Amino acid sequence: MTPRTYCLNLGQRRALEKSPFEYHRMETDYLKRCFGNCLTQALAEVGKVRPSDPIEYLAHWLYHYRKITKAKEKDTQEKIQLKEEYDDNLEETKMTQILKREEYEIQQKYEKCHKPLISVASSTKKTIFKQENTKLLEKEALEQESLPGTSNMLSEIPQQFPSFDSSG
C-alpha cells in the first residue's frame, strides 16, 4: 500500500482498486463539493491576470474570497435575524392593540353594568340627606314652639320641605 492510498477510507480504496477513473471522479466530486464555483473563478482569474507567482496569487484570491463569503453570510444572517425581530415586534404590537381594545370593551361593559347601581346609591344618599335635613328643621321648629312667644311665628312660616316617611 502506497502512502497515498493509506490515507484513503475503505470506500475510496475499493474505488481505486476497481478503476483509477472512479477514484478521480471521487476527487472531482470532493473538489466540487468543497470549492464549488469558487475554484473555477479563481483559476479563471489566475489565467486572466497571469501573475508571476500564480500559486501565491491563487492562495490570496481564495483567502479573500472566503473572507468576502463569510461577510456576506454574516450580513444575510443579520438580515434574517432583523426580519424575525421585526415580525415578532409587529406581532407583539398587534397583540397589544387587541388587548387594549378588549380592556376598553370590558371597561365599557363594567361601567354600563355598574352605572345604575351608582345612581341608585346616590339617590338613596340624597333621600337620607333630605330626611335628616327635614328632621333637623322639625326639631328646630319644635324647640321654637316650646319657647314663650314663638307659637304664633310657627304658623306663619310656610313649610319648605315635605316630610318623608322613614319607610319610603
KASULBEL-V854983 format. One record per residue. N is the residue number from 1. RES is the residue in one letter. OMEGA is omega as a letter, one per 40 degrees, with the letter a starting at -180 (999 if undefined). Layout:
N&RES&OMEGA, N&RES&OMEGA
This chain:
1&M&a, 2&T&i, 3&P&a, 4&R&a, 5&T&i, 6&Y&a, 7&C&a, 8&L&i, 9&N&a, 10&L&i, 11&G&i, 12&Q&i, 13&R&i, 14&R&i, 15&A&i, 16&L&i, 17&E&a, 18&K&a, 19&S&i, 20&P&i, 21&F&i, 22&E&i, 23&Y&a, 24&H&i, 25&R&i, 26&M&i, 27&E&i, 28&T&i, 29&D&i, 30&Y&a, 31&L&i, 32&K&a, 33&R&a, 34&C&a, 35&F&i, 36&G&a, 37&N&a, 38&C&a, 39&L&i, 40&T&i, 41&Q&a, 42&A&a, 43&L&i, 44&A&i, 45&E&i, 46&V&i, 47&G&a, 48&K&a, 49&V&a, 50&R&a, 51&P&i, 52&S&i, 53&D&a, 54&P&a, 55&I&i, 56&E&i, 57&Y&i, 58&L&i, 59&A&i, 60&H&i, 61&W&i, 62&L&i, 63&Y&i, 64&H&i, 65&Y&a, 66&R&i, 67&K&i, 68&I&a, 69&T&i, 70&K&i, 71&A&i, 72&K&i, 73&E&i, 74&K&i, 75&D&i, 76&T&i, 77&Q&i, 78&E&i, 79&K&i, 80&I&a, 81&Q&i, 82&L&i, 83&K&i, 84&E&i, 85&E&i, 86&Y&i, 87&D&i, 88&D&i, 89&N&i, 90&L&i, 91&E&i, 92&E&i, 93&T&i, 94&K&i, 95&M&i, 96&T&i, 97&Q&i, 98&I&a, 99&L&i, 100&K&i, 101&R&i, 102&E&i, 103&E&i, 104&Y&i, 105&E&i, 106&I&i, 107&Q&i, 108&Q&i, 109&K&i, 110&Y&a, 111&E&i, 112&K&a, 113&C&a, 114&H&i, 115&K&i, 116&P&i, 117&L&i, 118&I&a, 119&S&i, 120&V&a, 121&A&a, 122&S&i, 123&S&i, 124&T&i, 125&K&i, 126&K&i, 127&T&i, 128&I&i, 129&F&i, 130&K&i, 131&Q&i, 132&E&i, 133&N&i, 134&T&i, 135&K&i, 136&L&i, 137&L&i, 138&E&a, 139&K&i, 140&E&a, 141&A&i, 142&L&i, 143&E&i, 144&Q&i, 145&E&a, 146&S&i, 147&L&a, 148&P&i, 149&G&a, 150&T&a, 151&S&i, 152&N&a, 153&M&a, 154&L&a, 155&S&i, 156&E&a, 157&I&i, 158&P&a, 159&Q&a, 160&Q&a, 161&F&i, 162&P&a, 163&S&i, 164&F&i, 165&D&i, 166&S&i, 167&S&a, 168&G&999
